Amino acid sequence: MNGTLALTLCLTHDCTLRCRYCYAGSKYAHAMTQETAELGMETGLAEAIRTKRGLDISFFGGEPLLEWELLQHCCDYTARRAAELKVQVRYGITTNGTLLTPERLPHGSNSAGGYNWFSFCVTNLSY
């Protein structure tokens, strides 16, 4: 394998925090559709096959955990399609952690039983 490709899915621009400096939040509370997510994942998988690489899928936002059902669908859909196509997929998430629960930790469907990486955004709420 020649490395990995990166696919970032911005599931929503909505956020649980209201940081004054941030582009995200209720003013841009738009969510990605399931159809758009599937198109993105299929495009990523096709490119991974074409280039003989793995695929790293990162969930981003706003706060991607606000779209928990879509995130679950994306992980399940990609795990199924990657198995069919024999593509190695890893999952990651960028989150502020406000909606992270023990039940949500293992959902990134991989052989290790969860996400391959986390990126936490830490902010000064009085900023």
TIMI-2910 file (N, C-alpha, C, CB; in pm, 1 decimal, decimal comma, always signed):
<rs>
+----------+----------+----------+----------+----------+----------+----------+----------+----------+----------+----------+----------+------+
!      n_x !      n_y !      n_z !     ca_x !     ca_y !     ca_z !      c_x !      c_y !      c_z !     cb_x !     cb_y !     cb_z ! resn !
+----------+----------+----------+----------+----------+----------+----------+----------+----------+----------+----------+----------+------+
!    +84,6 !   -117,5 !     +0,0 !     +0,0 !     +0,0 !     +0,0 !    +89,2 !   +124,0 !     +0,0 !    -96,3 !     -0,3 !   +122,2 !  Met !
!    +47,3 !   +225,4 !    -73,6 !   +123,9 !   +349,0 !    -87,9 !    +69,6 !   +460,1 !     +0,4 !   +123,9 !   +394,0 !   -232,6 !  Asn !
!    +57,7 !   +436,9 !   +129,4 !     +6,0 !   +539,7 !   +218,4 !   -145,4 !   +543,5 !   +219,6 !    +59,8 !   +674,1 !   +178,7 !  Gly !
!   -198,7 !   +655,1 !   +262,4 !   -343,7 !   +669,0 !   +272,9 !   -390,2 !   +799,6 !   +211,1 !   -387,9 !   +661,3 !   +419,0 !  Thr !
!   -515,2 !   +801,0 !   +173,8 !   -583,4 !   +921,8 !   +130,6 !   -663,7 !   +975,1 !   +248,0 !   -674,8 !   +894,6 !     +7,3 !  Leu !
!   -688,4 !  +1102,9 !   +250,1 !   -766,2 !  +1163,3 !   +358,2 !   -896,9 !  +1218,7 !   +303,1 !   -685,5 !  +1275,0 !   +428,5 !  Ala !
!  -1007,0 !  +1184,0 !   +368,0 !  -1139,1 !  +1235,6 !   +335,1 !  -1196,1 !  +1297,8 !   +462,1 !  -1233,4 !  +1122,5 !   +278,6 !  Leu !
!  -1231,0 !  +1425,1 !   +455,6 !  -1291,9 !  +1492,8 !   +569,1 !  -1437,5 !  +1521,0 !   +536,7 !  -1216,3 !  +1623,8 !   +603,7 !  Thr !
!  -1525,9 !  +1473,3 !   +623,3 !  -1668,4 !  +1498,8 !   +608,2 !  -1711,5 !  +1598,4 !   +714,7 !  -1750,7 !  +1367,3 !   +618,4 !  Leu !
!  -1753,5 !  +1715,6 !   +670,5 !  -1803,8 !  +1818,6 !   +762,5 !  -1952,6 !  +1791,9 !   +781,1 !  -1777,4 !  +1965,9 !   +707,6 !  Cys !
!  -1986,5 !  +1720,0 !   +888,0 !  -2122,8 !  +1673,2 !   +908,0 !  -2221,1 !  +1785,2 !   +938,1 !  -2125,8 !  +1573,5 !  +1019,1 !  Leu !
!  -2175,2 !  +1889,2 !  +1005,0 !  -2260,3 !  +2004,8 !  +1035,3 !  -2171,9 !  +2124,5 !  +1066,6 !  -2356,5 !  +1974,7 !  +1154,4 !  Thr !
!  -2226,6 !  +2242,4 !  +1046,3 !  -2157,5 !  +2364,3 !  +1089,9 !  -2209,4 !  +2409,5 !  +1225,7 !  -2175,2 !  +2477,1 !   +986,1 !  His !
!  -2312,6 !  +2343,7 !  +1276,7 !  -2367,5 !  +2378,0 !  +1407,9 !  -2271,1 !  +2331,3 !  +1516,2 !  -2508,2 !  +2314,6 !  +1428,1 !  Asp !
!  -2277,7 !  +2393,4 !  +1631,7 !  -2186,2 !  +2359,9 !  +1740,9 !  -2256,4 !  +2377,0 !  +1874,9 !  -2059,2 !  +2448,0 !  +1735,0 !  Cys !
!  -2206,0 !  +2307,7 !  +1975,4 !  -2259,9 !  +2318,9 !  +2110,5 !  -2203,2 !  +2438,8 !  +2184,9 !  -2231,6 !  +2192,4 !  +2188,3 !  Thr !
!  -2096,1 !  +2494,9 !  +2135,2 !  -2035,2 !  +2612,6 !  +2196,7 !  -2062,7 !  +2734,1 !  +2108,8 !  -1881,9 !  +2592,3 !  +2217,0 !  Leu !
!  -2045,7 !  +2850,0 !  +2163,6 !  -2070,4 !  +2973,4 !  +2089,9 !  -1949,4 !  +3064,8 !  +2099,6 !  -2196,2 !  +3044,8 !  +2143,0 !  Arg !
!  -1836,2 !  +3015,3 !  +2057,9 !  -1712,5 !  +3093,9 !  +2062,8 !  -1721,9 !  +3209,5 !  +1963,1 !  -1588,3 !  +3004,4 !  +2031,7 !  Cys !
!  -1696,2 !  +3329,4 !  +2009,5 !  -1712,4 !  +3448,5 !  +1925,8 !  -1622,3 !  +3447,6 !  +1803,5 !  -1684,9 !  +3572,1 !  +2006,8 !  Arg !
!  -1505,8 !  +3386,9 !  +1813,4 !  -1409,5 !  +3390,2 !  +1703,3 !  -1434,7 !  +3283,5 !  +1597,2 !  -1270,6 !  +3374,0 !  +1757,6 !  Tyr !
!  -1526,3 !  +3191,0 !  +1622,7 !  -1541,4 !  +3073,0 !  +1537,0 !  -1640,6 !  +3096,3 !  +1423,4 !  -1586,2 !  +2953,7 !  +1620,1 !  Cys !
!  -1613,5 !  +3034,6 !  +1310,1 !  -1703,0 !  +3041,8 !  +1193,8 !  -1828,5 !  +2956,2 !  +1213,2 !  -1628,8 !  +2996,9 !  +1067,4 !  Tyr !
!  -1821,4 !  +2856,7 !  +1299,8 !  -1931,2 !  +2761,3 !  +1316,2 !  -2032,8 !  +2812,4 !  +1417,3 !  -1877,5 !  +2624,6 !  +1360,0 !  Ala !
!  -2137,4 !  +2736,5 !  +1437,0 !  -2236,6 !  +2770,2 !  +1537,3 !  -2374,9 !  +2779,3 !  +1477,7 !  -2201,2 !  +2899,6 !  +1604,7 !  Gly !
!  -2468,9 !  +2827,3 !  +1556,8 !  -2608,6 !  +2828,1 !  +1513,9 !  -2631,1 !  +2915,1 !  +1390,6 !  -2697,0 !  +2876,4 !  +1627,0 !  Ser !
!  -2546,2 !  +3014,2 !  +1368,4 !  -2563,3 !  +3100,3 !  +1251,4 !  -2540,2 !  +3024,1 !  +1121,2 !  -2468,0 !  +3219,1 !  +1259,3 !  Lys !
!  -2468,5 !  +2911,4 !  +1128,9 !  -2443,5 !  +2826,8 !  +1012,0 !  -2484,2 !  +2682,9 !  +1042,6 !  -2294,1 !  +2833,3 !   +969,9 !  Tyr !
!  -2601,2 !  +2664,1 !  +1096,7 !  -2645,5 !  +2532,2 !  +1143,5 !  -2696,5 !  +2445,4 !  +1028,8 !  -2755,1 !  +2547,7 !  +1248,9 !  Ala !
!  -2610,1 !  +2419,5 !   +931,9 !  -2646,0 !  +2335,6 !   +817,6 !  -2581,3 !  +2199,0 !   +834,3 !  -2602,3 !  +2401,3 !   +683,5 !  His !
!  -2660,0 !  +2093,2 !   +810,9 !  -2608,1 !  +1957,1 !   +822,2 !  -2590,0 !  +1896,6 !   +683,1 !  -2702,8 !  +1869,2 !   +907,7 !  Ala !
!  -2491,6 !  +1809,6 !   +670,4 !  -2470,4 !  +1734,4 !   +547,7 !  -2583,3 !  +1633,3 !   +532,3 !  -2331,8 !  +1663,8 !   +548,4 !  Met !
!  -2626,2 !  +1610,1 !   +409,8 !  -2727,7 !  +1508,3 !   +386,6 !  -2661,8 !  +1371,0 !   +379,2 !  -2806,9 !  +1537,9 !   +257,2 !  Thr !
!  -2741,0 !  +1268,4 !   +402,4 !  -2690,5 !  +1131,4 !   +391,6 !  -2643,8 !  +1103,4 !   +248,8 !  -2799,4 !  +1029,5 !   +433,6 !  Gln !
!  -2715,4 !  +1155,0 !   +150,8 !  -2677,4 !  +1134,0 !    +11,0 !  -2541,6 !  +1196,3 !    -19,9 !  -2783,8 !  +1192,1 !    -82,1 !  Glu !
!  -2518,4 !  +1316,7 !    +30,0 !  -2389,4 !  +1382,7 !     +8,0 !  -2277,6 !  +1305,7 !    +76,7 !  -2393,2 !  +1527,8 !    +59,2 !  Thr !
!  -2303,3 !  +1258,7 !   +198,8 !  -2202,2 !  +1180,6 !   +271,4 !  -2168,0 !  +1053,0 !   +195,0 !  -2251,9 !  +1145,7 !   +413,7 !  Ala !
!  -2269,4 !   +982,9 !   +145,7 !  -2244,2 !   +859,2 !    +71,2 !  -2167,2 !   +886,5 !    -57,5 !  -2376,1 !   +788,8 !    +39,0 !  Glu !
!  -2199,6 !   +994,5 !   -125,6 !  -2125,9 !  +1031,2 !   -246,8 !  -1979,3 !  +1058,9 !   -213,8 !  -2190,0 !  +1154,8 !   -314,0 !  Leu !
!  -1956,0 !  +1130,5 !   -104,9 !  -1818,6 !  +1157,1 !    -62,8 !  -1742,7 !  +1029,5 !    -29,4 !  -1818,0 !  +1249,3 !    +56,9 !  Gly !
!  -1809,0 !   +939,1 !    +43,3 !  -1742,6 !   +813,6 !    +81,1 !  -1715,5 !   +726,5 !    -41,0 !  -1828,1 !   +736,3 !   +182,5 !  Met !
!  -1810,3 !   +719,6 !   -134,4 !  -1789,4 !   +641,7 !   -256,3 !  -1675,6 !   +700,7 !   -339,9 !  -1918,9 !   +636,3 !   -339,3 !  Glu !
!  -1667,6 !   +832,1 !   -346,7 !  -1559,4 !   +897,2 !   -419,4 !  -1425,1 !   +865,4 !   -353,9 !  -1581,9 !  +1049,5 !   -425,1 !  Thr !
!  -1420,1 !   +872,8 !   -221,6 !  -1297,5 !   +839,2 !   -149,2 !  -1256,8 !   +694,5 !   -168,9 !  -1314,9 !   +867,1 !     -2,0 !  Gly !
!  -1352,6 !   +603,5 !   -162,5 !  -1322,9 !   +461,0 !   -182,0 !  -1274,6 !   +433,8 !   -324,2 !  -1447,2 !   +375,7 !   -151,6 !  Leu !
!  -1338,4 !   +497,5 !   -422,9 !  -1296,9 !   +478,5 !   -562,5 !  -1154,1 !   +527,8 !   -583,9 !  -1393,0 !   +551,9 !   -657,9 !  Ala !
!  -1121,1 !   +642,0 !   -524,7 !   -985,6 !   +695,6 !   -538,6 !   -884,3 !   +607,9 !   -465,8 !   -978,9 !   +839,1 !   -485,1 !  Glu !
!   -923,4 !   +552,0 !   -351,1 !   -835,4 !   +460,3 !   -278,0 !   -805,3 !   +336,4 !   -362,6 !   -899,6 !   +419,0 !   -143,2 !  Ala !
!   -906,3 !   +283,9 !   -430,4 !   -884,7 !   +167,7 !   -517,6 !   -793,5 !   +206,5 !   -633,7 !  -1020,1 !   +112,4 !   -571,0 !  Ile !
!   -822,3 !   +319,9 !   -697,6 !   -744,8 !   +364,4 !   -813,9 !   -597,5 !   +383,0 !   -780,5 !   -801,6 !   +494,5 !   -868,2 !  Arg !
!   -570,6 !   +436,4 !   -661,3 !   -432,2 !   +466,7 !   -622,7 !   -369,3 !   +359,3 !   -534,2 !   -427,4 !   +599,3 !   -551,0 !  Thr !
!   -447,7 !   +252,3 !   -507,7 !   -399,9 !   +141,4 !   -423,4 !   -355,2 !   +191,4 !   -285,5 !   -283,3 !    +67,8 !   -492,8 !  Lys !
!   -441,5 !   +269,4 !   -222,7 !   -413,7 !   +325,5 !    -90,4 !   -526,9 !   +293,2 !     +5,5 !   -393,0 !   +477,8 !    -98,8 !  Arg !
!   -500,2 !   +315,5 !   +133,3 !   -605,0 !   +311,0 !   +234,2 !   -676,2 !   +444,6 !   +237,0 !   -547,3 !   +276,5 !   +373,5 !  Gly !
!   -781,0 !   +453,0 !   +317,8 !   -860,2 !   +574,7 !   +326,6 !   -879,0 !   +612,8 !   +472,4 !   -996,5 !   +556,9 !   +257,2 !  Leu !
!   -838,1 !   +733,8 !   +508,6 !   -862,5 !   +790,2 !   +641,5 !   -983,1 !   +882,5 !   +631,5 !   -736,4 !   +867,2 !   +695,9 !  Asp !
!  -1087,7 !   +852,8 !   +707,0 !  -1208,2 !   +936,3 !   +707,9 !  -1213,5 !  +1011,5 !   +839,8 !  -1337,5 !   +850,6 !   +687,3 !  Ile !
!  -1220,1 !  +1143,0 !   +829,3 !  -1225,4 !  +1228,9 !   +947,0 !  -1360,0 !  +1299,5 !   +951,3 !  -1109,4 !  +1331,6 !   +946,3 !  Ser !
!  -1423,5 !  +1297,1 !  +1068,5 !  -1551,0 !  +1365,3 !  +1088,5 !  -1523,5 !  +1498,9 !  +1155,7 !  -1649,5 !  +1278,5 !  +1173,7 !  Phe !
!  -1578,7 !  +1605,2 !  +1097,1 !  -1544,9 !  +1741,3 !  +1134,9 !  -1672,8 !  +1823,7 !  +1140,1 !  -1442,7 !  +1803,2 !  +1035,9 !  Phe !
!  -1663,3 !  +1944,1 !  +1192,8 !  -1778,4 !  +2034,3 !  +1196,3 !  -1730,9 !  +2177,4 !  +1211,9 !  -1874,5 !  +1996,7 !  +1310,9 !  Gly !
!  -1813,0 !  +2253,6 !  +1272,4 !  -1893,9 !  +2254,3 !  +1387,6 !  -1860,2 !  +2135,1 !  +1479,2 !  -2038,6 !  +2253,3 !  +1347,5 !  Gly !
!  -1963,5 !  +2086,1 !  +1540,7 !  -1950,9 !  +1970,2 !  +1630,0 !  -2014,9 !  +1849,5 !  +1562,0 !  -2017,9 !  +1997,9 !  +1769,6 !  Glu !
!  -1932,5 !  +1757,3 !  +1508,1 !  -1987,1 !  +1644,1 !  +1433,2 !  -2075,5 !  +1551,6 !  +1515,4 !  -1875,8 !  +1565,1 !  +1375,3 !  Pro !
!  -2057,9 !  +1548,2 !  +1646,7 !  -2141,5 !  +1459,5 !  +1729,3 !  -2286,3 !  +1508,1 !  +1738,8 !  -2082,4 !  +1447,9 !  +1869,6 !  Leu !
!  -2314,6 !  +1631,0 !  +1695,8 !  -2453,4 !  +1675,9 !  +1685,9 !  -2528,2 !  +1595,9 !  +1579,4 !  -2459,3 !  +1826,5 !  +1653,5 !  Leu !
!  -2456,2 !  +1542,3 !  +1484,4 !  -2514,7 !  +1460,0 !  +1378,2 !  -2477,9 !  +1313,6 !  +1403,0 !  -2465,3 !  +1506,7 !  +1237,0 !  Glu !
!  -2506,7 !  +1265,5 !  +1524,3 !  -2467,5 !  +1132,0 !  +1567,2 !  -2521,3 !  +1022,4 !  +1476,0 !  -2514,6 !  +1108,0 !  +1707,9 !  Trp !
!  -2647,9 !  +1031,1 !  +1437,3 !  -2705,7 !   +927,0 !  +1351,4 !  -2637,7 !   +924,4 !  +1215,1 !  -2856,5 !   +949,3 !  +1334,1 !  Glu !
!  -2605,9 !  +1040,4 !  +1159,5 !  -2534,6 !  +1046,2 !  +1031,1 !  -2394,1 !   +990,0 !  +1046,3 !  -2528,6 !  +1191,1 !   +978,1 !  Leu !
!  -2326,5 !  +1023,8 !  +1155,6 !  -2192,3 !   +970,9 !  +1180,1 !  -2195,1 !   +818,0 !  +1189,0 !  -2133,6 !  +1030,8 !  +1309,7 !  Leu !
!  -2292,1 !   +763,1 !  +1261,3 !  -2306,1 !   +617,5 !  +1270,8 !  -2329,3 !   +557,3 !  +1132,7 !  -2422,0 !   +580,0 !  +1365,5 !  Gln !
!  -2417,2 !   +619,2 !  +1055,2 !  -2445,0 !   +570,1 !   +920,7 !  -2317,1 !   +570,2 !   +836,5 !  -2554,1 !   +655,9 !   +853,2 !  His !
!  -2240,6 !   +678,6 !   +844,4 !  -2117,1 !   +688,2 !   +766,2 !  -2019,2 !   +576,8 !   +802,4 !  -2051,1 !   +824,5 !   +787,8 !  Cys !
!  -2001,4 !   +551,2 !   +931,0 !  -1909,5 !   +445,0 !   +974,7 !  -1958,7 !   +308,2 !   +927,9 !  -1894,6 !   +446,1 !  +1128,6 !  Cys !
!  -2086,2 !   +280,1 !   +946,6 !  -2141,4 !   +150,7 !   +907,1 !  -2136,8 !   +132,1 !   +755,7 !  -2285,1 !   +137,0 !   +957,0 !  Asp !
!  -2175,0 !   +234,9 !   +682,3 !  -2176,8 !   +230,6 !   +535,9 !  -2035,5 !   +206,9 !   +481,5 !  -2235,3 !   +362,1 !   +478,3 !  Tyr !
!  -1941,5 !   +285,2 !   +531,5 !  -1804,6 !   +273,5 !   +481,2 !  -1741,0 !   +141,0 !   +521,3 !  -1719,7 !   +389,2 !   +532,4 !  Thr !
!  -1767,4 !    +93,5 !   +642,2 !  -1711,5 !    -35,6 !   +684,1 !  -1761,4 !   -147,4 !   +592,5 !  -1749,2 !    -66,2 !   +831,4 !  Ala !
!  -1890,3 !   -144,1 !   +560,6 !  -1947,9 !   -246,3 !   +472,0 !  -1888,7 !   -237,2 !   +331,9 !  -2100,6 !   -231,6 !   +465,4 !  Arg !
!  -1886,1 !   -116,2 !   +275,6 !  -1834,1 !    -97,4 !   +139,4 !  -1683,8 !   -125,2 !   +132,3 !  -1863,1 !    +45,3 !    +90,7 !  Arg !
!  -1609,6 !    -84,9 !   +234,6 !  -1464,7 !   -109,9 !   +235,4 !  -1435,4 !   -259,4 !   +240,1 !  -1398,3 !    -39,5 !   +355,3 !  Ala !
!  -1515,6 !   -334,2 !   +315,0 !  -1497,2 !   -480,2 !   +319,8 !  -1525,6 !   -541,2 !   +182,7 !  -1589,7 !   -544,0 !   +427,4 !  Ala !
!  -1631,7 !   -495,0 !   +117,5 !  -1665,4 !   -544,7 !    -16,1 !  -1554,5 !   -514,4 !   -116,4 !  -1797,3 !   -483,3 !    -64,0 !  Glu !
!  -1496,5 !   -394,3 !   -105,5 !  -1396,3 !   -347,6 !   -201,9 !  -1252,4 !   -379,0 !   -159,8 !  -1411,0 !   -198,6 !   -222,0 !  Leu !
!  -1237,8 !   -432,4 !    -38,6 !  -1106,0 !   -464,9 !    +17,1 !  -1015,0 !   -340,9 !    +26,8 !  -1038,1 !   -572,6 !    -69,1 !  Lys !
!  -1072,6 !   -237,0 !    +85,3 !  -1000,1 !   -112,3 !   +110,7 !   -985,8 !    -96,8 !   +261,0 !  -1073,5 !    +11,5 !    +47,8 !  Val !
!   -865,5 !    -63,3 !   +307,3 !   -843,7 !    -38,3 !   +449,2 !   -891,3 !   +102,2 !   +483,3 !   -694,4 !    -56,4 !   +486,7 !  Gln !
!   -978,5 !   +113,2 !   +584,1 !  -1033,4 !   +242,6 !   +625,3 !  -1004,5 !   +264,7 !   +772,8 !  -1186,1 !   +250,1 !   +597,9 !  Val !
!   -964,3 !   +387,2 !   +805,7 !   -947,8 !   +428,5 !   +944,9 !  -1034,8 !   +550,3 !   +967,5 !   -798,1 !   +458,9 !   +979,0 !  Arg !
!  -1075,7 !   +571,8 !  +1093,0 !  -1168,3 !   +678,6 !  +1126,8 !  -1109,2 !   +770,9 !  +1232,2 !  -1300,3 !   +620,7 !  +1175,7 !  Tyr !
!  -1144,5 !   +898,0 !  +1222,6 !  -1105,4 !   +995,8 !  +1323,0 !  -1213,7 !  +1100,1 !  +1338,2 !   -972,1 !  +1062,0 !  +1286,3 !  Gly !
!  -1204,4 !  +1176,2 !  +1443,7 !  -1305,4 !  +1278,6 !  +1469,8 !  -1239,5 !  +1399,0 !  +1535,9 !  -1419,5 !  +1222,6 !  +1559,2 !  Ile !
!  -1282,6 !  +1517,7 !  +1494,6 !  -1243,3 !  +1642,2 !  +1560,0 !  -1365,7 !  +1690,6 !  +1636,0 !  -1191,4 !  +1750,9 !  +1456,2 !  Thr !
!  -1353,0 !  +1701,8 !  +1766,2 !  -1467,2 !  +1734,2 !  +1851,5 !  -1424,8 !  +1825,4 !  +1965,1 !  -1531,2 !  +1606,6 !  +1907,3 !  Thr !
!  -1520,3 !  +1901,5 !  +2017,7 !  -1491,1 !  +1979,4 !  +2138,2 !  -1514,8 !  +1895,6 !  +2263,6 !  -1577,5 !  +2107,0 !  +2142,3 !  Asn !
!  -1567,2 !  +1775,1 !  +2246,4 !  -1583,1 !  +1681,0 !  +2357,1 !  -1708,6 !  +1697,8 !  +2439,7 !  -1468,2 !  +1691,7 !  +2445,6 !  Gly !
!  -1790,0 !  +1800,4 !  +2412,9 !  -1906,9 !  +1825,1 !  +2498,0 !  -2014,8 !  +1717,4 !  +2484,4 !  -1966,4 !  +1960,1 !  +2464,9 !  Thr !
!  -2017,0 !  +1645,2 !  +2374,4 !  -2117,7 !  +1540,7 !  +2352,6 !  -2057,1 !  +1400,1 !  +2353,7 !  -2189,1 !  +1564,5 !  +2220,3 !  Leu !
!  -1931,1 !  +1390,2 !  +2390,3 !  -1862,8 !  +1261,1 !  +2391,3 !  -1904,7 !  +1181,6 !  +2514,0 !  -1709,4 !  +1279,8 !  +2388,6 !  Leu !
!  -1952,3 !  +1060,4 !  +2491,0 !  -1994,1 !   +971,1 !  +2598,8 !  -1925,0 !   +836,3 !  +2579,4 !  -2150,1 !   +954,6 !  +2601,7 !  Thr !
!  -1920,2 !   +752,9 !  +2682,5 !  -1859,5 !   +620,1 !  +2665,6 !  -1925,3 !   +539,0 !  +2553,7 !  -1868,0 !   +542,4 !  +2796,1 !  Pro !
!  -2055,9 !   +556,7 !  +2533,5 !  -2126,7 !   +483,0 !  +2428,7 !  -2083,4 !   +527,2 !  +2288,9 !  -2277,4 !   +501,5 !  +2444,4 !  Glu !
!  -2037,7 !   +648,8 !  +2277,0 !  -1999,5 !   +701,5 !  +2145,9 !  -1854,0 !   +674,5 !  +2112,2 !  -2025,4 !   +849,7 !  +2140,4 !  Arg !
!  -1773,8 !   +638,0 !  +2208,9 !  -1631,8 !   +613,6 !  +2181,0 !  -1606,5 !   +500,4 !  +2082,4 !  -1560,5 !   +583,6 !  +2308,5 !  Leu !
!  -1671,5 !   +385,3 !  +2094,6 !  -1633,7 !   +274,8 !  +2007,6 !  -1699,2 !   +275,1 !  +1870,7 !  -1665,1 !   +148,5 !  +2074,3 !  Pro !
!  -1782,4 !   +374,7 !  +1837,5 !  -1860,1 !   +358,4 !  +1715,2 !  -1780,2 !   +369,8 !  +1586,7 !  -1967,9 !   +458,1 !  +1712,7 !  His !
!  -1668,0 !   +435,7 !  +1585,8 !  -1588,7 !   +439,4 !  +1463,5 !  -1550,3 !   +296,7 !  +1429,8 !  -1462,0 !   +530,3 !  +1479,1 !  Gly !
!  -1615,4 !   +236,2 !  +1332,3 !  -1606,5 !    +91,7 !  +1307,2 !  -1470,7 !    +53,0 !  +1249,9 !  -1717,3 !    +47,3 !  +1211,5 !  Ser !
!  -1384,2 !     +2,1 !  +1333,9 !  -1259,4 !    -55,2 !  +1284,6 !  -1225,5 !   -175,6 !  +1369,9 !  -1143,7 !    +49,1 !  +1286,8 !  Asn !
!  -1123,3 !   -248,2 !  +1330,7 !  -1092,1 !   -373,4 !  +1399,9 !  -1049,8 !   -351,7 !  +1544,3 !   -983,2 !   -447,0 !  +1326,3 !  Ser !
!  -1005,2 !   -231,5 !  +1578,4 !   -965,7 !   -203,5 !  +1715,9 !  -1086,5 !   -168,6 !  +1802,3 !   -864,2 !    -89,7 !  +1719,6 !  Ala !
!  -1203,3 !   -155,0 !  +1740,0 !  -1324,2 !   -128,7 !  +1816,8 !  -1353,5 !    +17,1 !  +1840,0 !  -1315,5 !   -195,8 !  +1946,2 !  Gly !
!  -1295,3 !   +107,8 !  +1764,5 !  -1325,6 !   +248,7 !  +1783,3 !  -1251,8 !   +336,2 !  +1685,3 !  -1292,7 !   +290,7 !  +1923,2 !  Gly !
!  -1247,2 !   +464,9 !  +1714,6 !  -1178,1 !   +559,7 !  +1627,9 !  -1028,6 !   +534,0 !  +1633,2 !  -1209,7 !   +705,1 !  +1668,6 !  Tyr !
!   -961,2 !   +567,4 !  +1524,2 !   -816,2 !   +554,4 !  +1522,0 !   -748,4 !   +678,2 !  +1580,4 !   -767,7 !   +530,2 !  +1379,5 !  Asn !
!   -817,6 !   +792,2 !  +1576,6 !   -761,1 !   +912,2 !  +1635,9 !   -871,9 !  +1007,8 !  +1676,1 !   -664,1 !   +980,2 !  +1538,8 !  Trp !
!   -838,5 !  +1092,9 !  +1772,6 !   -926,5 !  +1201,4 !  +1816,6 !   -847,7 !  +1330,6 !  +1807,0 !   -980,0 !  +1178,0 !  +1962,9 !  Phe !
!   -915,0 !  +1436,5 !  +1774,5 !   -857,7 !  +1569,1 !  +1781,1 !   -956,3 !  +1651,8 !  +1862,7 !   -831,9 !  +1630,8 !  +1636,8 !  Ser !
!   -909,9 !  +1707,5 !  +1973,3 !   -996,7 !  +1787,3 !  +2058,2 !   -966,9 !  +1934,3 !  +2038,5 !   -980,3 !  +1748,3 !  +2205,3 !  Phe !
!  -1072,2 !  +2013,4 !  +2028,6 !  -1058,5 !  +2158,0 !  +2020,6 !  -1083,8 !  +2213,7 !  +2159,8 !  -1157,0 !  +2220,0 !  +1915,0 !  Cys !
!   -987,1 !  +2281,8 !  +2214,1 !   -998,8 !  +2341,3 !  +2347,1 !  -1006,2 !  +2492,1 !  +2327,2 !   -877,8 !  +2300,5 !  +2441,1 !  Val !
!  -1101,0 !  +2555,0 !  +2396,7 !  -1121,5 !  +2696,8 !  +2376,1 !  -1134,2 !  +2769,2 !  +2509,2 !  -1245,1 !  +2720,8 !  +2290,6 !  Thr !
!  -1111,6 !  +2896,2 !  +2505,8 !  -1134,1 !  +2983,4 !  +2620,3 !  -1272,2 !  +3045,0 !  +2598,9 !  -1020,2 !  +3094,7 !  +2634,8 !  Asn !
!  -1372,5 !  +2999,6 !  +2670,5 !  -1508,8 !  +3044,3 !  +2648,4 !  -1531,6 !  +3190,6 !  +2683,1 !  -1601,8 !  +2960,1 !  +2727,5 !  Leu !
!  -1440,8 !  +3252,0 !  +2756,5 !  -1456,3 !  +3393,5 !  +2788,2 !  -1387,1 !  +3481,7 !  +2684,9 !  -1401,0 !  +3422,7 !  +2927,0 !  Ser !
!  -1334,8 !  +3422,9 !  +2581,1 !  -1262,1 !  +3495,5 !  +2476,5 !  -1348,2 !  +3597,4 !  +2409,7 !  -1208,1 !  +3400,7 !  +2373,5 !  Tyr !
+----------+----------+----------+----------+----------+----------+----------+----------+----------+----------+----------+----------+------+
</rs>
